[in-house]
Each structure stands twice: as structure tokens, then as C-alpha cells.
Amino acid sequence: MPAQKVGARSSASGADRAPLMFDVIIAGCGPTGSMLAAELRLHDVRVLVLEKEIEPASFVRVVGLHIRSLELMAMRGLLERILERGRRRPAGGFFAAIAKSAPKGLGSAHAYLLGIQHPVIVHLLEEHAIELGAQVWRGCAVADFEQDDEGVTVELADGQQLRSRYLVGCDGGRSTIRKLLGVGFPGEPSRTETLMGEMEVGVPQEEIAAKVAEIGESIKQFWLRPFGEGVYQVVVPAAGVSDRAETPTIEDFKQQLRSIAGTDFGVHSPRWLSRFGDATRLAERYRVGRVLLAGDAAHVHPPTGGQGLNLGIQDAFNLGWKLAGQIRGWAPETLLDTYQAERHPVAEDVLDNTRAQMELHSTEPGPQAVRRLLTELMDFNQVNRYLIEKITAIGIRYDFGEGPDLLGRRLRDVEVKQGHLYGLLHRGRGLLLDRTGRLAVGGWSDRVDYLADPTAVLDVPCVLLRPDGHVAWIGDDQQDLDNHLSRWFGKPDN
């Protein structure tokens, strides 16, 4: 299928057209939706992405890609083009902004944070999906849908009806798909509000740094972080700024800066301004029949630790190959159910660690005492490592049953005779890495690649990798391998 991008449809209305048929319709063309579309296209799935906005957001906001997301980009051959547009920063100081350097030996070639402008990463991932053949329709909002045993009928705001085998809501925290699906979104509403924006300043950097260091000791939700060329990210408590429903103004920022710091630092020329709270919510279910949720449609939490974008992208990597297997007809009956079984607990953990971080930002004596204690504990390498692995998602271990500690974990980018492991995963297929040379993938060769390499830098004889890079099996017995190939990749093609 050739790549196609449609901005606004000029064809007949829904009343004059029969429903169009796709394999998957994705609502939302943010990073999660685009990544999912690309993953599906690797398996020749017919994908349509619907985005209600006619044009991508123009405001510039810097987001961070953590270690695991960078590894996933490397697995799909995307990392180099993303690195060209981002800025590397040390991996450390993520948990509640406690200033501790990352421990050495994190076991990744990408042990850094990549700061990148949000419109840039959105564009790069959408471009990637389109290059692979996904269609993107902008200016198209989902108004309703109805599912049956064969598929989902999606109705757009203009009345046109589309038909697909599956529908995935990647349409943000206020997800229309989730609401129409009737899935509960329990959690806690916002208790505190924070202003965040990017703008230029009118005073020397040394003056800013001194004031931030002084105030930051008592108010953790206050900082001015330089991005270069006189532009700063400004974060300041929103207490006293009225009407949370309205986008804040530069005057709101000046007012809060003067109230807290005694100066507004001459801020001017804002690139973007926003207001966020610490609402924390998790969808009760990620799937109802042929409709699924991913990204912010499934979970919302405060931005502390910078995990939101990464969590959504990783949802897409987990779901893409499973949904493709279902559509292509080879997926085991329970494979699609493992999406919720694996990703729902991960989101629960992210929500819990952001709750903990927000408590440590409190200026109350109790939370500040806990913060001081944790700061001391993080001087122990194991504590520091545990927290950074949690924030960057390299500590995730899916429950695949009893086995070595590596089972269920992601495999680092080990050296192999063809270069590096991740270079072999660009097609989104499984991989058997065999150091014995005695095993085979047999009837699964249309879904699983094979590499016999006794020189591979591994402490185990053989590993079976899923398309998302997690270790599905460890061993050296062909029958045991066949059982696990069937578990993850269905019946062999005889």
C-alpha cells in the first residue's frame, strides 16, 4: 500500500458513501497513535489514523525520551533521525528532581535523556508511519462507534461512517473513545496546580541560577531551566491564579514569579504556556471486545519524572505486534489479552511513583523530612539504580512464569556478529538468538527471524525475543523452544 496523508477529505459525505474498510482505525495522531500505526504497518495491516486537529500543535514544548524509549527507537531504525533533532542530557535527577547522578553500568548504549521538541517528535513518528503506508486523516473527529462480532463501525463528526476490524483510542486523557466505550477511569482529581511554559528572560543566567537555588530548597515546584538562546522552561505553583479552565497568560507567570521570587526575571515572548494538575487516573480496562485504549487515553498522571510520553510509546510497542498477529490470523487465542495483563500493572506502578514524587514536592515538614531521608538513601548505589530503572522503564519485568531473572525483561543491545542486536529488529518480528547453532524456528520463520551466533555476548545459550525486545524464552532444548514459539507466535506454518 503506498503511503498516503490526507489532510481534509473533499469526497462525498457519509450519506452518499458506503463504509470504508480498514483493519485498524486509530483515534489520535500523537506519538502513541503514530507509533502504533507504524508497528501495525510493519505487518502489512491496513491502518487509518484519525486526528481531530487539522494541523499539528504549533507550540514548542520540550519533552524527554528515556532510556527504554530510545532503545525501542533503535530497534526500529529510528534513533539516528531522532538524535539529530534532540539534545542529550545526563540520565539522573529524575525521581522527584532529587539531584543525584545516574549510577554507572546501566546496561544500555543509550543511558541518557534525550530532550526533543514535542512537535518534532510528533512529526517524526507520524512521518515514519506514513512512510510505512499508514493513512492519516486530519480534521476528522470520532463522534460515535458501534462494534459487533465482525468489526467496528466508526461514525465521524460529519456523519461519514467507516468500518474496521479493530478500533484503538489513542486520543488523550479526555478520550472520546474511552467515554463512548463506558470504561471507568478511577483515580484522584487534581489537588495542586502548576504553571509551566517556555519563554525568554531578561536577566543574566547567573542571577536566575542563584535565585532558583535559593528558592528551590523550600519550593520544589519552582524552576527556570535554560534551553539556550535565552529561552527557559519556567515552572511555578499556580496557587492564586484564577480559572483553571483558561489557558494561563504571561501576566499570570509574572505575577507568580514576583510573589515567590520577588522578581519576574523579565520574562517575555512565550513559546507556549500551560497549566497542569496532579490528577491521577487509570482505565479499569484496556480492551472491550474490538476496541482498545493506549497512551493517555488509558492513564493520566502528573508529569514529574517525565514518564507520560514514554509510557504511551511503550504501550504502542507492546500492542502493535499482538494486534497485527490477531489480524494476520496467527496469534494464539490469548495473545491480545496479554496487552492489558502486561501494561496495566506497568501503568499502576507509574501512577504510584508519580504520587510518591508529588508528595516529596510538598513544602510540609513531613514530606520534606521524607525527601531528606530519601536523598541520603540514594547515595546507596542500589537505591539510586532501582529508582532510575523504574523511571526509565528498563527495570520492567513481565510475568512470563518461572525462570531466570532475564525472562520477561528487555534484552540490552548486545554485540552480535552482524553488529548489534537491535539492528536485527527493524522489521518488528521475533528473533531467536542461538549461541549453540543447534536450534531452528521451523514453521514460524514467517514471524520469527533466526541468528546462530556463538560469539553473541550472552550469559545464556539461547534466547527467544518478542518483537518488543522482551525475552520470551531462555534455554537450549528444541521441544521447549517449540512450545514457547507456539505460546507467543501461534501455530507453525506447515
C-alpha positions in Angstrom: 0.0 0.0 0.0 1.5 3.4 -0.9 2.0 6.0 1.8 -0.9 8.5 1.9 -1.6 11.5 4.0 -5.0 13.2 3.7 -5.5 16.5 5.5 -9.2 17.1 4.8 -11.5 14.8 2.9 -13.2 16.5 0.0 -15.2 13.4 -1.0 -18.9 12.8 -0.6 -20.5 12.8 2.9 -21.3 9.7 4.8 -24.9 9.7 3.5 -23.5 9.2 -0.1 -20.8 6.6 0.6 -20.6 3.1 1.8 -18.4 2.5 4.8 -14.7 2.2 4.1 -13.0 -1.0 5.4 -9.7 -0.9 7.3 -8.0 -3.5 9.6 -7.4 -0.9 12.3 -8.7 2.6 12.9 -6.6 4.6 15.4 -8.2 7.7 17.0 -5.4 10.2 17.7 -2.2 11.1 15.9 0.0 11.9 18.8 3.2 9.8 19.5 1.3 6.8 20.8 -1.1 6.7 17.8 1.6 7.2 15.2 3.9 4.6 16.8 1.1 2.1 16.9 0.3 2.8 13.3 3.9 2.2 12.3 4.1 -1.0 14.2 1.0 -2.4 12.5 2.2 -1.4 9.1 5.4 -3.5 9.6 3.0 -6.4 9.4 1.0 -5.1 6.4 -2.0 -4.2 8.4 -4.3 -1.6 6.8 -4.3 1.4 9.1 -6.2 4.6 9.2 -5.3 7.3 11.8 -8.0 9.9 12.6 -6.9 13.2 14.1 -9.5 15.8 15.0 -7.0 18.7 14.7 -6.4 19.9 11.1 -2.8 21.0 11.8 -0.4 19.7 14.4 0.1 21.8 17.5 2.4 24.7 16.7 3.5 25.5 20.3 7.0 24.3 21.2 7.3 22.2 24.3 10.4 20.1 25.1 9.8 16.5 26.2 12.2 13.8 27.2 12.8 10.3 25.8 14.0 8.0 28.5 16.4 5.0 28.1 13.8 2.4 27.2 12.1 4.5 24.6 15.5 5.3 23.0 16.2 1.6 22.8 12.9 1.0 21.1 13.6 3.6 18.6 16.9 1.9 17.9 15.1 -1.4 17.4 13.1 0.2 14.5 15.9 2.1 12.9 14.5 5.5 14.0 17.1 6.6 16.6 19.6 8.4 14.3 17.0 10.7 12.8 15.6 11.4 16.3 19.0 12.1 17.8 19.7 14.6 15.0 16.8 16.7 16.3 17.2 16.3 20.1 19.7 17.2 22.8 21.3 14.6 25.1 21.4 15.2 28.8 22.7 13.1 31.6 20.5 10.4 33.0 19.9 11.4 36.6 17.8 13.6 38.9 14.6 12.2 37.6 13.0 11.0 40.8 11.2 14.0 42.4 14.0 16.2 41.0 16.4 14.9 43.6 19.8 15.8 42.2 21.7 12.5 42.0 23.8 11.4 39.1 22.9 8.1 37.4 24.8 5.1 38.6 27.3 3.6 36.2 26.7 0.4 34.3 23.0 0.8 33.5 23.4 -1.8 30.8 22.3 0.4 27.9 24.1 2.1 25.0 21.5 4.9 25.5 21.9 5.8 29.1 20.9 9.4 28.7 17.8 11.6 28.4 17.1 13.0 25.0 15.3 16.3 25.2 13.3 17.0 22.0 10.6 19.5 21.0 7.2 17.9 21.2 6.1 19.0 17.7 9.3 17.5 16.3 8.9 14.0 17.8 5.2 14.1 16.8 6.2 14.9 13.2 9.0 12.3 13.0 6.7 9.5 14.3 3.8 10.5 12.0 6.3 10.7 9.1 7.5 7.2 10.0 4.0 5.8 10.0 3.2 7.4 6.7 6.4 6.1 5.1 5.3 2.6 6.0 1.9 3.1 4.4 -0.4 4.3 7.2 -3.1 6.8 6.2 -3.6 9.9 8.3 -6.8 11.9 8.0 -6.7 15.2 9.8 -9.8 17.3 10.7 -11.7 14.1 11.4 -13.2 13.6 14.9 -14.9 10.4 16.1 -18.5 11.1 17.1 -19.6 7.5 17.8 -18.9 3.9 17.1 -20.7 0.5 17.4 -19.0 -2.8 17.5 -20.2 -6.3 16.6 -18.7 -9.8 16.2 -17.0 -8.8 12.9 -15.7 -5.3 13.4 -16.4 -1.7 14.4 -18.4 0.9 12.6 -17.0 4.4 13.3 -19.0 7.5 12.8 -17.2 10.8 12.2 -18.5 14.2 13.2 -19.6 14.9 9.7 -21.7 11.8 9.5 -19.4 9.6 7.4 -19.2 6.0 8.5 -16.0 3.9 8.4 -15.6 0.3 9.1 -12.6 -1.5 10.6 -11.9 -4.8 12.3 -10.5 -3.0 15.4 -10.5 0.5 16.9 -7.8 1.9 19.2 -8.3 5.0 21.2 -5.0 7.0 21.5 -6.9 10.2 21.9 -5.6 11.6 25.1 -6.7 12.0 28.7 -10.1 13.2 27.8 -10.5 10.3 25.4 -13.8 10.2 23.4 -13.2 6.5 22.7 -12.9 5.7 26.4 -16.0 7.6 27.3 -18.1 6.1 24.5 -16.8 2.7 25.5 -18.1 3.3 29.0 -14.8 2.3 30.7 -14.3 3.6 34.2 -11.4 6.0 34.8 -11.0 5.9 38.6 -8.3 7.8 40.5 -7.8 11.2 42.2 -8.6 14.7 40.9 -6.1 17.4 41.0 -5.1 18.8 44.4 -2.4 21.2 43.3 -2.0 23.1 40.1 1.3 24.2 38.4 2.1 26.6 35.6 4.6 25.5 33.0 5.8 27.3 29.9 8.7 28.3 27.7 9.7 31.9 27.3 12.6 34.3 27.1 14.1 36.1 30.1 15.6 39.5 30.5 18.2 38.9 33.2 21.6 37.1 33.3 21.7 33.4 33.8 23.8 33.7 36.9 21.1 35.8 38.6 18.5 33.2 37.7 20.6 30.3 38.9 21.2 31.9 42.3 17.6 32.7 42.9 16.4 29.2 41.8 19.0 27.5 44.1 17.8 29.7 47.0 14.0 29.1 46.5 14.3 25.6 45.3 15.3 24.4 48.7 11.8 25.1 50.0 9.6 25.1 46.9 10.2 22.1 44.7 7.7 23.0 42.0 9.7 26.1 41.1 12.5 26.3 38.5 13.8 28.1 35.5 15.7 25.7 33.2 17.7 27.1 30.3 17.3 25.7 26.8 19.7 28.0 25.1 19.4 31.3 23.1 17.8 32.9 26.1 14.8 30.6 26.3 13.9 29.0 29.6 11.4 26.4 30.8 9.5 28.1 33.7 7.7 26.1 36.3 5.9 27.8 39.2 3.0 27.0 41.5 -0.4 28.1 40.2 -1.9 29.0 43.6 -3.7 32.3 43.3 -4.1 32.1 39.6 -7.9 32.0 38.9 -10.0 30.0 36.5 -8.2 26.7 35.9 -10.2 26.2 32.7 -8.4 29.1 31.0 -5.0 28.9 29.4 -2.6 31.0 31.6 -1.1 34.2 30.3 2.4 35.6 30.5 1.0 38.0 33.2 0.0 35.0 35.3 3.6 33.8 35.2 4.9 37.2 36.1 2.5 37.5 39.0 3.6 34.2 40.4 7.3 34.8 39.9 7.1 38.1 41.7 5.1 36.6 44.5 7.6 33.7 45.1 11.0 35.1 43.9 10.4 38.9 44.3 11.1 39.4 40.6 9.6 38.3 37.3 13.1 37.9 35.7 11.9 40.0 32.8 10.1 37.0 31.2 8.6 37.7 27.7 7.9 36.3 24.3 6.4 33.0 25.4 6.5 30.0 23.1 3.8 28.1 24.9 2.0 28.3 28.3 0.1 25.7 30.1 -1.3 24.6 33.4 -1.3 21.1 34.8 -2.5 19.4 37.9 -1.7 16.2 39.7 -4.8 14.2 38.7 -4.0 10.5 38.6 -6.3 8.1 36.8 -6.1 4.6 35.3 -8.6 3.0 33.0 -10.3 -0.1 34.5 -9.9 -2.0 31.3 -7.6 -1.6 28.2 -9.8 -3.7 26.0 -13.6 -4.2 25.5 -14.2 -6.5 22.5 -12.7 -5.0 19.4 -11.9 -1.6 21.0 -8.7 -0.9 22.9 -7.1 2.0 24.7 -3.4 3.2 24.7 -1.4 6.1 25.9 -3.1 8.9 27.9 -6.5 7.5 26.9 -5.7 4.7 29.3 -3.7 6.6 32.0 -3.0 10.1 33.2 -0.6 11.3 35.9 1.5 14.3 36.8 4.5 14.9 34.6 7.0 14.6 37.3 9.7 12.2 36.2 8.9 12.8 32.6 7.2 9.4 32.1 4.0 10.1 30.2 5.2 10.2 26.6 7.4 7.2 27.2 4.6 5.2 28.8 2.4 5.7 25.7 5.1 4.8 23.2 5.8 1.7 25.1 2.1 0.8 25.1 2.2 1.0 21.3 5.2 -1.3 21.1 3.5 -3.8 23.3 0.2 -3.7 21.5 1.3 -3.4 17.8 2.6 -6.9 17.1 -0.1 -8.6 19.1 -2.9 -6.8 17.3 -1.2 -7.5 14.0 -0.9 -11.1 14.8 -4.6 -11.2 15.6 -5.4 -9.6 12.2 -3.0 -11.7 10.2 -4.5 -14.8 11.7 -1.5 -16.4 13.5 -2.0 -15.0 17.0 -2.8 -17.5 19.8 -6.2 -17.0 21.3 -5.0 -15.3 24.4 -2.2 -13.2 22.9 -4.2 -9.9 22.7 -5.3 -10.3 26.3 -1.7 -10.1 27.4 -1.6 -6.4 26.3 -3.7 -5.4 29.4 -2.1 -8.1 31.6 1.3 -6.6 30.9 0.7 -2.9 30.5 -1.9 -2.2 33.1 0.4 -3.1 36.0 3.2 -1.0 34.5 0.8 2.0 34.4 -0.2 1.3 38.0 3.5 1.5 39.0 4.0 4.7 37.1 0.9 6.3 38.8 2.2 5.2 42.2 5.7 6.5 41.7 4.3 9.9 40.5 2.1 10.0 43.5 5.2 9.5 45.7 7.1 12.1 43.8 4.4 14.7 44.2 4.3 14.1 47.9 8.0 14.8 48.0 7.4 18.1 46.3 5.2 19.2 49.2 6.6 22.0 51.4 5.0 20.5 54.5 7.5 19.3 57.2 6.6 15.6 57.0 7.2 15.2 53.2 10.3 17.3 53.4 11.7 15.1 56.1 11.0 12.0 53.9 12.7 13.8 51.0 15.8 14.4 53.0 15.9 10.8 54.1 15.4 9.5 50.5 18.1 11.9 49.3 20.5 10.2 51.8 19.4 6.7 50.8 20.0 7.5 47.1 23.7 7.7 47.9 23.5 3.9 48.1 24.0 2.7 44.5 21.3 0.0 44.7 18.7 2.5 45.8 19.7 5.0 43.1 19.7 2.3 40.5 16.3 0.9 41.5 14.7 4.4 41.1 16.3 5.3 37.8 15.4 1.9 36.3 11.9 2.4 37.4 11.6 5.9 35.9 13.3 4.9 32.6 11.4 1.6 32.3 14.5 -0.6 31.9 13.6 -2.4 35.1 10.3 -3.7 33.8 9.9 -7.5 34.0 6.7 -9.0 32.6 5.4 -12.1 34.3 6.2 -15.0 31.9 6.3 -17.6 34.7 9.1 -19.3 36.5 12.6 -18.9 35.0 15.9 -17.0 35.1 15.8 -13.3 36.1 16.3 -12.3 32.4 13.0 -13.9 31.4 10.4 -11.3 30.8 12.9 -8.4 30.8 14.2 -6.4 27.9 17.5 -7.6 26.4 20.2 -4.9 26.1 21.7 -4.2 22.7 24.3 -6.9 22.8 27.1 -7.3 20.2 26.5 -10.0 17.6 28.4 -11.0 14.5 26.3 -8.7 12.3 26.9 -5.7 14.5 24.4 -5.0 17.3 21.2 -6.9 18.2 18.8 -4.0 17.8 19.8 -3.7 14.1 18.2 -7.1 13.5 14.8 -6.0 14.9 13.9 -3.3 12.4 11.1 -5.4 10.8 9.2 -5.9 14.0 9.5 -9.7 14.1 10.5 -12.1 16.8 14.1 -13.3 16.9 15.8 -16.5 18.1 19.4 -15.8 19.0 21.1 -19.2 19.2 24.6 -19.5 20.6 24.6 -23.3 20.2 23.7 -23.5 16.5 21.5 -26.5 17.1 18.1 -24.9 17.2 15.6 -23.8 14.5 12.4 -21.7 14.2 11.0 -24.1 11.6 7.4 -23.3 10.7 7.5 -20.0 12.5 10.1 -18.5 10.0 7.4 -16.2 8.6 7.1 -14.5 12.0 10.5 -15.1 13.7 14.0 -14.5 12.5 16.9 -16.7 13.3 20.6 -15.9 14.1 23.1 -18.6 15.0 26.0 -16.8 16.7 28.3 -18.5 19.2 30.1 -15.1 19.7 27.0 -13.2 20.9 27.6 -11.5 24.3 25.2 -13.5 26.4 25.4 -15.5 29.6 22.7 -18.0 28.4 22.8 -20.5 25.5 19.8 -19.1 23.5 17.0 -16.5 23.8 13.7 -16.0 22.0 12.9 -12.3 21.7 9.4 -11.0 21.1 9.1 -8.1 18.6 9.1 -5.6 21.5 12.5 -6.9 22.6 11.4 -8.7 25.7 12.9 -12.2 26.4 10.2 -14.8 25.9 12.3 -17.9 26.4 15.7 -19.0 27.6 17.2 -22.5 27.1 18.7 -24.9 24.6 16.0 -27.6 24.1 14.1 -27.6 20.7 10.9 -29.0 22.1 10.8 -26.5 24.9 11.5 -23.8 22.3 8.7 -25.0 20.1 6.3 -24.8 23.0 7.2 -21.2 23.6 7.1 -20.3 19.9 3.5 -21.6 19.9 2.7 -19.7 23.0 3.8 -16.3 21.5 3.5 -16.8 17.8 0.7 -19.4 17.3 0.7 -22.5 15.2 3.6 -23.2 12.8 3.1 -22.8 9.1 3.5 -26.3 7.9 
